[in-house]
Amino acid sequence: MTKQWERNTKRKFYLLVGLGLVLILSGGAFAYTYTTATGTVGVGEPSADFATCNVSTGQPDWSSVTDNLSENTTCGEVPTGDLFDITPNAAYTGDVQMGIYLTNAANLTRAYKYLNMKLYLDGSEEAGETPDYQVLSMQNGKANFSLAGLASSSKNWVQTTQSDFEGGTLNQLDTTTSPGDVVIEKFTSNVTDSFGDQSKIAAAANVTISGGQVKLDSSSGTPASETLRPNAAGDETVIEEQYPPLTGAHWDKVDDVTSDDDSTYVSTEDWQFQEDLYNIGNHTTGQGAINYVRVYMVGKEEGTEIPTNAYIHIKTNGAERNGTTEYFTTSYATYSYQWNDNPQTGNPWTWSEIDDLQIGIGLIRCKANQWSRVTQVYAEVNYTPLTYYARGTITSTNLLSSADVASIDDFYYNASAIPAGTGLRAQFSTDNTTWYNSSGTLDGWDTLSQGSANISLSSLNWTGPNFYYLVEFTSDSSATPVLDEIRVYFSSYYTSGTLTSSTHDGGNYGNWDWQVIYFTINEPSGTDIKFQLRSASTEGGLSSATWYGPTGTGDYYITTGTATNSVHDGARWLQYQASFSGPGVDTPKLSDVTITYTVALSGYTVEIVGGGYCLISDNTSEWAAGWTVTPEFYCEATQR
């Protein structure tokens, strides 16, 4: 420590300020020296110090008080400037009380009526109060400031919680699957088979794969017919007359098994076509392939006119269709129209379309005042019955052979039909030899339901690029289940991701020495996590700062406990970036990051930031002997 109290040493600072006090701690007592304009007072040499207080170079210019002195300039603003520079000892920890004294008040009173100076110490507790300054005057000759928690300390920046990591910017990373850890994010994909071909089927037995469907094979029997008759009103009841007129409805006048001629009928004398539609019962015996639908009517006209009298009328799939117009005679006769395929879809009839079918007629008079009537309407459905195999199966190829698979998640299916007496069920495998249901039961099955559904495979905990399914079709021979589509859903990890951390403030009033980066990571084969750091004097400066590894911009911190690049020393703000990579089937894991650093205390400055004064007069010859306009101060530091 420099000895500033040798008796033969005199230092003057423009006769402005007493030398800043050098304060030490020795045996529980404090000693200090200060220099005035006339001499030095000393005490015993201290053994250690906790702060030094030296005169600042940027002192206020007090000569301005008497420059150009006139009647109008005897009052004014106190000149501003720095008084003392305070430097804590780097090894000291604790609080310091700073006292700034005015030492020549008696001389000042010979020139000033009053002198009030606002003293400010940035970093002191008082700087955070209102007002943020202390007043030093001829009447109040001491200003106190408190510096709390001085320490040249070792510190840690630790990130280990979910909220810590989510405070940064995450790209393709996941913090929720394993809270407190960071892993690469997953995305979901699938492989679909819509059965447009057999490219994804390794083996098939007793089934037909065609037209986007899988069905049991069958053999054909002898063609047969089922007759379906009206059993309720349909969407139209327009024909103007029925007989008997007061009982029942139109449909029950034409539902005869055997035509009853004029006992019951519907009739019109209108000059425009009128239409009826009737619901029919569901089929009961028909099954197999439908060859055609033929609708019949039995009718006659009153006269012998040639004009058309009627046509067969149906409604299917929401649309109405008509057969050709017919010419009635005066005697009941049977007329019909046949549709080999559904006229609305252009495809072969289905049994569900048969059950939804409405049949009917269109009628018009043959001439004025003469009727046309119909006494019977029915439909004939001709079909070739099929006998289905009792059991059939399909076994897939390896659906995931070319995929990066972190987990096999779900099996989706769409089965458009599972009629009574039929069934579908599925098994799953990763080796095409050992089969499980979705719960992991060896040789177990998952039963499928009509419609579409997802079967979760998460209980199997399967990973990797191997997946097979087997679907079994069963029947009592009367019908077949129909499978339209399957999908296997799986997850993969992105192959890269980045975590740009939140920003870290090293704190106020420091000289920052960034030291070591520690991290806890788990890196399965083929995965990696590496780090870089960037720093700046302000938080805003980080966004444009350069990322560095331990030796430069081209390398990374890959080993925990590595010393940080010295390029960051002296910067207040720090940020890290973690770069994740992997093969898609696995992920590295980051659990925590710790960066150590020390903060060596920097200096503080006591300054005059304002105030006011008034002189006794504008004539210095009127002032008492010994006057001065230049205050003298000394600085005292004590442990609080």
Phi, psi and omega per residue, in radians:
M1 nan 2.316 -3.108
T2 -1.154 2.322 3.119
K3 -1.500 1.953 -3.087
Q4 -1.830 0.167 -3.042
W5 -2.078 0.412 3.021
E6 -1.088 2.344 -3.041
R7 -1.083 -0.506 -3.084
N8 -1.528 0.154 -3.123
T9 -1.848 2.198 3.069
K10 -2.271 2.303 3.122
R11 -2.242 2.327 3.123
K12 -2.030 2.470 3.092
F13 -2.109 1.291 3.097
Y14 0.981 0.473 -3.077
L15 0.901 0.515 -3.057
L16 -1.772 -0.808 -2.934
V17 -2.422 2.389 2.986
G18 -1.119 2.605 -3.119
L19 -1.008 2.434 3.109
G20 -1.032 2.339 -3.097
L21 -1.163 2.326 2.985
V22 -1.695 2.024 -2.981
L23 -1.918 2.392 -3.091
I24 -2.338 2.855 3.055
L25 -1.956 2.131 -3.118
S26 -2.560 1.947 3.078
G27 1.037 0.555 3.095
G28 1.454 -0.050 3.102
A29 -2.028 2.699 -3.126
F30 -1.911 2.420 3.082
A31 -2.232 2.610 -3.139
Y32 -2.603 2.774 2.989
T33 -2.199 2.700 2.987
Y34 -2.593 2.662 -3.095
T35 -1.880 2.274 3.022
T36 -1.802 -3.011 -3.141
A37 -1.290 -0.198 -3.024
T38 -2.043 -0.302 -3.113
G39 -3.122 3.139 -3.119
T40 -2.141 2.348 3.099
V41 -1.917 2.309 -3.064
G42 -2.171 2.801 3.019
V43 -2.300 -3.056 -3.111
G44 -1.059 2.555 -3.099
E45 -1.165 2.230 -3.109
P46 -1.318 2.782 3.121
S47 -1.649 -0.363 -3.135
A48 -2.794 2.790 3.085
D49 -2.275 2.788 3.035
F50 -2.097 -0.133 3.045
A51 -2.857 2.551 2.988
T52 -2.026 2.567 -3.073
C53 -2.262 1.899 -3.060
N54 -2.076 2.662 -3.138
V55 -1.177 2.308 3.116
S56 -1.292 2.765 -3.137
T57 -1.468 -0.464 -3.060
G58 -1.619 1.046 -3.053
Q59 -1.213 2.695 3.027
P60 -1.098 2.595 3.124
D61 -1.655 1.626 -3.076
W62 -1.332 -0.249 3.104
S63 -1.117 -0.335 3.139
S64 -1.156 -0.315 -3.113
V65 -1.194 -0.641 -3.092
T66 -1.825 -0.078 3.073
D67 -1.147 2.338 3.091
N68 0.941 0.704 -3.100
L69 -1.146 2.303 3.097
S70 -2.599 3.138 -3.120
E71 -1.080 -0.503 -3.071
N72 -1.632 -0.001 -3.087
T73 -2.103 0.392 -3.126
T74 -1.377 -0.235 3.092
C75 -2.163 2.576 3.134
G76 -3.089 -2.949 3.130
E77 -1.514 2.419 3.089
V78 -1.126 2.377 3.073
P79 -1.134 2.498 -3.099
T80 -1.772 2.818 3.113
G81 2.791 3.086 -3.113
D82 -1.521 2.535 3.117
L83 -1.883 -1.031 -3.034
F84 -2.330 2.508 2.971
D85 -1.815 2.161 -3.083
I86 -1.894 2.174 -3.137
T87 -2.138 1.877 3.089
P88 -1.172 2.622 3.025
N89 -1.205 2.341 -3.081
A90 -1.066 -0.435 -3.103
A91 -1.583 -0.093 -3.056
Y92 -1.510 2.451 3.020
T93 -2.263 2.383 3.117
G94 2.435 -2.883 -3.112
D95 -1.846 2.624 3.114
V96 -2.245 2.344 3.038
Q97 -1.773 2.095 3.127
M98 -1.745 2.251 3.051
G99 -2.037 2.207 3.095
I100 -1.937 2.089 -3.035
Y101 -1.910 2.513 2.958
L102 -1.675 2.063 -2.941
T103 -1.768 -0.193 -3.071
N104 -2.189 0.731 -3.106
A105 -1.017 -0.643 -3.099
A106 -1.063 -0.729 3.129
N107 -1.230 -0.593 -3.125
L108 -1.196 -0.577 -3.118
T109 -1.172 -0.255 3.115
R110 -1.438 -0.168 3.115
A111 -2.070 -0.541 -3.038
Y112 -1.891 2.510 2.864
K113 -1.324 -0.790 3.021
Y114 -2.623 2.720 3.102
L115 -2.562 1.934 -3.126
N116 -2.081 2.070 -3.096
M117 -2.018 2.306 3.104
K118 -1.616 1.982 3.128
L119 -1.767 2.416 -3.065
Y120 -2.330 2.362 3.071
L121 -2.213 1.783 3.141
D122 -1.104 2.300 -3.107
G123 1.696 -0.158 3.111
S124 -1.444 2.850 3.074
E125 -1.084 -0.618 -3.105
E126 -1.164 -0.472 3.139
A127 -1.180 -0.293 3.099
G128 -1.684 0.080 -3.117
E129 -1.797 3.107 3.064
T130 -2.156 2.064 -0.075
P131 -1.241 2.891 -3.073
D132 -1.651 0.263 -3.132
Y133 -2.237 2.915 3.029
Q134 -2.014 2.503 -3.108
V135 -1.686 2.242 3.052
L136 -2.008 2.205 -3.070
S137 -2.464 3.065 3.104
M138 -1.183 -0.447 3.112
Q139 -1.557 -0.515 3.126
N140 -2.098 1.609 -2.947
G141 -1.562 0.260 3.128
K142 -2.450 2.364 3.025
A143 -2.102 2.294 -3.090
N144 -1.910 2.454 3.044
F145 -2.344 2.536 -3.129
S146 -2.019 2.196 3.019
L147 -1.873 1.941 -3.006
A148 -1.722 2.502 2.979
G149 1.115 0.643 3.090
L150 -1.141 2.267 3.129
A151 -2.884 2.413 2.902
S152 -1.640 1.720 -2.848
S153 -2.017 2.708 2.969
S154 -1.618 2.315 -3.054
K155 -2.325 2.849 3.113
N156 -2.249 2.395 2.905
W157 -1.823 2.005 -3.032
V158 -2.065 2.314 3.000
Q159 -2.221 2.088 -3.085
T160 -2.568 -0.177 -3.100
T161 -1.796 2.889 3.102
Q162 -1.021 -0.759 -3.135
S163 -1.166 -0.587 3.066
D164 -0.993 -0.900 -3.065
F165 -1.241 -0.639 -3.139
E166 -1.258 -0.218 3.035
G167 -1.218 -0.268 3.087
G168 -1.655 -2.837 3.124
T169 -1.940 2.097 -3.093
L170 -1.883 2.316 3.098
N171 -2.174 1.962 -3.139
Q172 1.037 0.624 3.092
L173 -2.192 2.767 -3.016
D174 -2.230 2.199 3.099
T175 -1.986 0.028 -3.033
T176 -1.787 -0.508 -3.103
T177 -1.082 -0.718 3.094
S178 -2.272 1.454 -3.036
P179 -0.919 2.326 -3.066
G180 1.688 -0.224 3.088
D181 -2.078 2.784 3.050
V182 -2.095 2.212 3.101
V183 -2.288 2.904 3.071
I184 -1.208 2.485 -3.102
E185 -1.308 2.590 3.066
K186 -1.648 2.720 2.926
F187 -2.297 2.719 -3.045
T188 -1.832 2.432 3.053
S189 -2.416 3.089 3.131
N190 -2.667 2.787 2.965
V191 -2.025 2.255 -3.043
T192 -2.037 2.471 2.950
D193 -2.179 1.949 3.084
S194 -1.715 0.197 3.020
F195 1.043 0.588 2.995
G196 -1.263 -0.406 3.034
D197 -2.615 -2.978 -3.095
Q198 -1.919 0.410 -3.056
S199 -1.168 -0.415 3.140
K200 -1.834 0.235 3.109
I201 -1.938 2.131 3.132
A202 -1.505 -0.597 -3.107
A203 -2.633 2.510 3.102
A204 -2.481 2.425 3.137
A205 -2.349 2.153 3.045
N206 1.066 0.533 3.079
V207 -2.316 2.781 3.044
T208 -2.043 2.246 3.109
I209 -1.939 1.887 -3.030
S210 -2.819 2.498 3.033
G211 1.085 0.499 3.123
G212 1.370 0.363 3.122
Q213 -2.479 2.694 3.015
V214 -2.079 2.203 -3.127
K215 -2.357 2.775 3.009
L216 -1.159 2.519 3.005
D217 -1.188 2.764 -3.120
S218 -2.578 2.918 3.007
S219 -2.092 2.599 -3.042
S220 -1.592 2.526 3.058
G221 -1.845 -2.791 -3.136
T222 -1.464 2.305 3.132
P223 -0.956 2.554 -3.133
A224 -2.556 2.973 -3.125
S225 -2.282 2.631 3.014
E226 -2.228 2.299 -3.114
T227 -1.726 2.321 -3.117
L228 -2.155 2.259 -3.018
R229 -2.050 2.780 3.114
P230 -0.998 2.426 3.075
N231 -2.372 0.031 3.111
A232 -2.981 2.824 3.096
A233 -1.150 2.525 3.072
G234 -1.718 -2.643 -3.029
D235 -1.435 -0.164 3.120
E236 -2.331 2.356 2.987
T237 -2.458 1.418 -2.952
V238 -1.983 -0.469 -3.120
I239 -1.000 2.333 -2.824
E240 -1.318 -0.403 -3.047
E241 -2.302 2.651 2.974
Q242 -2.393 2.764 3.093
Y243 -2.451 2.313 -0.096
P244 -1.065 2.593 -2.991
P245 -1.384 -0.387 -2.953
L246 -1.860 -0.038 -3.122
T247 -2.208 2.607 3.017
G248 1.208 -2.731 -3.069
A249 -2.397 3.060 -3.116
H250 -1.026 -0.766 -3.007
W251 -1.071 -0.587 -3.095
D252 -1.478 0.087 3.010
K253 -1.627 -0.148 -3.090
V254 -2.254 0.264 -3.043
D255 -1.689 0.293 -3.032
D256 -1.129 2.458 2.991
V257 -1.255 -0.714 3.015
T258 -2.101 2.317 -3.072
S259 -0.986 2.270 3.118
D260 -1.817 0.315 3.063
D261 0.926 -2.117 -3.017
D262 -1.470 0.108 3.133
S263 -1.226 -0.656 3.060
T264 -2.508 2.476 3.130
Y265 -2.980 2.968 2.920
V266 -2.040 2.619 -2.968
S267 -2.648 2.735 3.056
T268 -2.567 2.610 2.953
E269 -2.098 0.303 -3.108
D270 -1.375 2.590 -3.111
W271 -1.467 -0.058 3.031
Q272 -2.047 2.662 3.124
F273 -1.065 2.352 2.998
Q274 -2.072 2.543 -2.988
E275 -2.176 2.509 2.923
D276 -2.136 2.546 2.951
L277 -2.196 2.479 -3.123
Y278 -2.244 2.408 2.974
N279 -1.279 2.643 3.105
I280 -2.172 2.806 3.131
G281 -1.215 2.730 3.061
N282 -1.168 2.679 3.117
H283 -1.175 2.667 -3.103
T284 -2.228 -0.566 -3.080
T285 -1.958 -0.425 -3.073
G286 -1.221 2.494 3.015
Q287 -2.854 2.813 -3.082
G288 1.713 -2.682 -3.076
A289 -1.534 2.282 3.132
I290 -1.490 2.168 -3.120
N291 -1.499 -0.703 3.095
Y292 -2.922 2.888 2.985
V293 -2.147 2.162 3.117
R294 -2.112 2.233 -3.140
V295 -1.896 2.348 -3.069
Y296 -1.985 2.652 2.909
M297 -2.458 2.590 3.066
V298 -2.025 2.102 -3.054
G299 -2.657 3.009 3.062
K300 -2.738 2.972 3.073
E301 -2.129 2.900 -3.075
E302 -1.377 -0.696 -3.089
G303 -1.839 -2.868 -3.118
T304 -2.054 0.572 -3.094
E305 -1.337 2.628 -3.118
I306 -1.379 -0.492 -3.043
P307 -0.921 2.662 -3.121
T308 -1.083 2.659 -3.084
N309 -2.075 -0.553 -2.946
A310 -2.822 2.887 2.958
Y311 -2.607 2.695 3.032
I312 -1.274 2.432 -3.035
H313 -2.331 2.271 3.107
I314 -2.343 2.895 3.001
K315 -2.371 2.175 3.140
T316 -2.498 2.448 -3.128
N317 0.906 0.632 3.069
G318 1.441 0.009 -3.101
A319 -2.124 2.559 3.118
E320 -1.681 2.435 3.121
R321 -2.351 2.601 -3.118
N322 -2.107 2.569 2.955
G323 -1.457 -2.980 3.116
T324 -1.300 2.698 3.121
T325 -1.301 2.583 -3.079
E326 -2.097 2.698 3.097
Y327 -1.910 1.997 3.132
F328 -1.380 2.762 2.972
T329 -1.934 -3.115 -3.110
T330 -1.398 -0.034 3.068
S331 -2.057 2.621 3.114
Y332 -1.094 2.364 3.106
A333 -2.538 2.836 -3.087
T334 -1.765 2.329 3.122
Y335 -2.245 2.651 -3.102
S336 -2.651 2.857 3.009
Y337 -2.492 2.425 -3.014
Q338 -2.055 2.362 3.007
W339 -2.044 2.000 3.123
N340 -1.271 -0.626 3.063
D341 -2.114 2.842 3.062
N342 -1.111 2.093 -3.051
P343 -1.194 -0.312 -3.138
Q344 -1.477 -0.704 -3.101
T345 -1.666 -0.412 -3.053
G346 1.372 0.063 -3.114
N347 -1.903 2.875 3.074
P348 -0.964 2.570 3.114
W349 -1.064 2.570 2.992
T350 -1.968 2.802 -3.111
W351 -1.223 -0.501 3.069
S352 -1.201 -0.587 3.061
E353 -1.195 -0.607 3.069
I354 -1.100 -0.768 -3.119
D355 -1.156 -0.455 -3.135
D356 -1.648 -0.039 -3.046
L357 -1.199 2.461 2.945
Q358 -2.017 2.351 3.122
I359 -2.034 2.761 -3.119
G360 -3.071 -2.808 -3.075
I361 -2.531 2.813 2.916
G362 -2.080 2.311 -3.080
L363 -2.208 2.562 3.025
I364 -2.542 2.633 -3.140
R365 -1.169 2.723 3.110
C366 -1.430 -0.624 3.000
K367 -2.772 3.059 -3.099
A368 -1.012 2.306 3.089
N369 1.168 0.341 3.043
Q370 -2.222 2.434 -3.002
W371 -1.676 2.837 2.883
S372 -2.173 2.394 -3.099
R373 -2.430 2.712 3.116
V374 -2.282 2.351 -3.078
T375 -1.950 -0.218 -3.091
Q376 -2.658 2.412 3.057
V377 -2.446 2.377 3.069
Y378 -2.804 2.896 3.133
A379 -2.105 2.482 3.052
E380 -1.989 2.176 3.099
V381 -1.910 1.998 3.137
N382 -1.714 2.346 -3.049
Y383 -2.550 2.807 3.016
T384 -1.918 1.920 -3.085
P385 -1.133 2.546 3.141
L386 -2.063 2.511 3.026
T387 -1.930 1.998 -3.052
Y388 -1.566 2.627 3.027
Y389 -1.072 2.613 -3.128
A390 -1.270 -0.486 -3.087
R391 -2.635 2.466 3.032
G392 -2.586 2.803 -3.107
T393 -2.500 2.698 2.885
I394 -2.248 2.440 3.072
T395 -2.163 2.259 -3.053
S396 -1.389 2.871 2.872
T397 -1.307 3.109 3.022
N398 -1.247 1.849 -3.014
L399 -1.300 -0.301 -3.041
L400 -2.002 0.387 -3.018
S401 -1.102 -0.455 -3.101
S402 -1.929 0.273 -3.047
A403 -1.876 2.655 2.948
D404 -1.581 1.919 -2.942
V405 -2.046 2.000 3.044
A406 -1.548 -0.557 3.089
S407 -2.764 2.515 3.054
I408 -1.728 2.078 -2.841
D409 -1.828 -0.883 -2.989
D410 -2.552 2.689 2.988
F411 -2.090 2.082 -3.133
Y412 -1.836 2.540 3.043
Y413 -2.507 2.748 2.991
N414 -2.305 2.006 3.122
A415 -2.018 1.853 -3.042
S416 -1.267 -0.346 -3.128
A417 -2.651 2.252 2.927
I418 -2.352 1.402 -3.077
P419 -1.100 2.882 3.057
A420 -1.006 2.437 -3.128
G421 1.511 0.046 3.122
T422 -2.194 2.946 3.135
G423 -2.788 2.761 3.041
L424 -2.341 2.432 3.014
R425 -2.617 2.806 -2.984
A426 -2.379 2.660 2.999
Q427 -2.300 2.876 -3.055
F428 -2.393 2.669 -3.080
S429 -2.693 2.709 2.993
T430 -1.890 -0.097 -3.123
D431 -2.269 0.057 -3.139
N432 1.120 0.316 3.136
T433 -2.237 -0.864 -3.135
T434 -1.749 2.208 -2.989
W435 -2.063 2.500 -3.087
Y436 -2.374 2.762 2.899
N437 -1.552 -3.126 -3.029
S438 -1.178 -0.313 3.117
S439 -1.530 -0.085 3.139
G440 1.612 0.209 3.122
T441 -1.387 2.129 3.135
L442 -1.061 2.291 -3.122
D443 1.082 0.286 3.071
G444 -1.443 2.932 -3.086
W445 -2.269 2.636 2.916
D446 -1.884 2.126 3.140
T447 -1.415 2.299 -3.129
L448 -1.648 2.618 3.126
S449 -2.002 2.767 3.113
Q450 -1.112 2.438 -3.074
G451 1.846 -2.799 -3.129
S452 -2.021 2.597 -3.117
A453 -2.846 2.798 3.026
N454 -1.860 2.372 2.994
I455 -1.889 2.051 -3.139
S456 -1.263 2.324 3.096
L457 -1.910 0.211 -3.040
S458 -1.121 -0.507 -3.136
S459 -1.153 -0.337 -3.135
L460 -1.357 -0.389 -3.130
N461 0.936 0.733 -3.121
W462 -1.537 2.393 3.038
T463 -2.306 2.955 3.066
G464 1.629 2.929 -2.964
P465 -1.561 0.818 -3.141
N466 -2.401 2.098 3.089
F467 -2.752 2.285 3.077
Y468 -2.286 2.634 2.987
Y469 -2.263 2.701 3.057
L470 -2.269 2.213 3.081
V471 -2.024 2.290 3.115
E472 -1.852 2.305 3.075
F473 -1.861 2.319 3.089
T474 -2.283 2.694 -3.128
S475 -2.730 2.678 3.002
D476 -1.542 0.212 3.074
S477 1.600 -0.147 -3.072
S478 -1.561 -0.381 -3.071
A479 -2.748 3.063 -3.139
T480 -2.289 2.473 2.915
P481 -1.249 2.750 -3.090
V482 -2.238 2.118 3.084
L483 -1.859 2.168 -3.023
D484 -1.809 -0.496 -3.068
E485 -2.890 2.604 2.965
I486 -2.347 2.713 3.012
R487 -2.503 2.498 2.963
V488 -1.983 2.143 3.135
Y489 -1.682 2.392 3.124
F490 -2.491 2.819 3.138
S491 -2.017 2.550 3.046
S492 -2.263 2.689 3.015
Y493 -1.518 2.496 2.921
Y494 -1.022 2.668 -3.103
T495 -1.478 -0.109 3.099
S496 -2.719 2.817 3.078
G497 -2.946 2.778 -3.138
T498 -2.357 2.521 2.983
L499 -2.062 1.978 2.987
T500 -1.739 1.963 -2.951
S501 -1.161 2.932 2.911
S502 -1.126 2.911 -3.136
T503 -1.531 2.614 -3.134
H504 -2.138 2.289 3.136
D505 -1.703 2.081 3.120
G506 -1.184 -0.261 3.079
G507 1.895 2.930 -3.103
N508 -1.355 2.757 2.913
Y509 0.927 0.923 -3.111
G510 -2.409 2.888 2.936
N511 -2.042 1.842 -2.886
W512 -1.541 2.228 3.123
D513 -2.095 1.716 -3.130
W514 -1.373 2.294 -2.880
Q515 -2.001 -1.165 -2.966
V516 -2.419 2.488 3.016
I517 -1.905 2.227 3.080
Y518 -2.047 2.589 3.070
F519 -2.708 2.644 3.058
T520 -1.948 2.027 -3.105
I521 -2.346 2.726 3.022
N522 -2.191 2.141 -3.030
E523 -2.174 1.575 3.023
P524 -1.047 2.892 -3.077
S525 -0.923 2.277 3.103
G526 1.512 0.017 -3.129
T527 -1.971 2.860 -3.057
D528 -2.781 2.551 2.937
I529 -2.314 2.288 3.117
K530 -2.418 2.715 -2.966
F531 -2.197 2.629 2.886
Q532 -2.385 2.788 -3.126
L533 -2.164 2.661 2.942
R534 -2.441 2.699 -3.029
S535 -2.495 2.814 3.126
A536 -2.814 2.822 3.118
S537 -1.340 -0.380 3.092
T538 -2.239 2.765 3.114
E539 -1.110 -0.724 3.132
G540 -1.092 -0.472 -3.132
G541 -1.288 -0.249 -3.102
L542 -1.123 -0.632 -3.021
S543 -1.087 -0.463 3.134
S544 -1.865 0.085 -3.124
A545 -1.316 2.773 -3.102
T546 -1.565 2.432 3.076
W547 -1.414 2.392 3.133
Y548 -2.237 2.537 2.880
G549 -1.614 -2.866 -3.064
P550 -1.166 -0.411 -3.131
T551 -2.168 -0.255 -3.111
G552 3.134 -2.935 -3.084
T553 -1.379 -0.251 -3.043
G554 -1.715 -0.012 3.136
D555 -2.148 3.109 -2.992
Y556 -2.411 2.761 2.973
Y557 -1.437 1.996 -3.107
I558 -2.083 -0.152 -3.131
T559 -2.152 2.222 3.112
T560 -1.095 2.556 -3.134
G561 1.507 0.270 3.140
T562 -1.465 2.384 3.093
A563 -1.149 2.451 -3.129
T564 -1.359 2.715 3.121
N565 -1.084 2.328 -3.087
S566 -1.187 -0.177 3.119
V567 -1.065 -0.372 -3.099
H568 -1.498 -0.264 -3.070
D569 -1.091 2.402 -3.116
G570 1.593 -0.190 3.114
A571 -1.579 2.406 -3.074
R572 -1.389 -0.610 -3.017
W573 -1.890 2.484 -3.106
L574 -2.426 2.648 3.117
Q575 -2.612 2.559 3.065
Y576 -2.088 2.743 3.026
Q577 -2.245 2.215 3.097
A578 -1.846 2.186 3.134
S579 -1.853 2.117 -3.110
F580 -1.795 2.530 3.020
S581 -2.589 2.718 -3.141
G582 -2.947 3.030 -3.073
P583 -1.496 -0.047 -3.111
G584 1.765 -0.381 -3.121
V585 -1.780 -0.135 -3.136
D586 -2.659 2.967 -3.091
T587 -2.438 2.508 2.926
P588 -1.314 2.908 -3.111
K589 -2.344 2.289 3.064
L590 -1.882 2.196 -3.104
S591 -1.870 -0.588 3.125
D592 -2.840 2.755 3.066
V593 -2.364 2.308 3.061
T594 -2.289 2.273 3.065
I595 -2.123 2.140 -3.115
T596 -1.686 2.636 3.101
Y597 -2.809 2.851 3.038
T598 -2.090 2.647 3.085
V599 -2.086 1.890 3.061
A600 -1.550 2.310 -3.025
L601 -1.167 2.451 3.070
S602 -1.767 3.113 -3.067
G603 -1.393 2.828 3.060
Y604 -2.121 2.743 -3.120
T605 -2.303 2.250 2.987
V606 -1.567 2.251 -3.083
E607 -2.405 2.705 2.989
I608 -1.594 2.109 -3.084
V609 -1.894 -0.032 3.130
G610 2.862 -2.961 -3.120
G611 2.311 -3.062 -3.115
G612 -2.549 2.854 3.126
Y613 -2.614 2.855 2.924
C614 -2.472 2.320 3.104
L615 -1.485 2.840 3.139
I616 -1.129 -0.723 3.129
S617 -2.829 -3.133 3.108
D618 -1.682 0.175 -3.108
N619 -2.139 1.890 -3.070
T620 -1.177 -0.341 3.126
S621 -1.223 -0.300 3.129
E622 -1.493 -0.137 -3.060
W623 -1.465 2.628 -3.110
A624 -1.166 2.682 3.141
A625 -1.052 2.508 -3.138
G626 1.533 0.129 -3.121
W627 -1.154 2.714 2.984
T628 -2.693 2.624 3.043
V629 -1.818 0.016 -3.082
T630 -1.797 1.943 3.115
P631 -1.187 2.635 2.994
E632 -2.052 2.415 -3.052
F633 -2.234 2.758 2.814
Y634 -2.427 2.798 -2.987
C635 -2.053 2.323 -3.132
E636 -2.233 2.319 3.093
A637 -2.068 2.217 3.104
T638 -2.264 2.689 3.121
Q639 -1.364 2.288 -3.104
R640 -1.730 nan nan
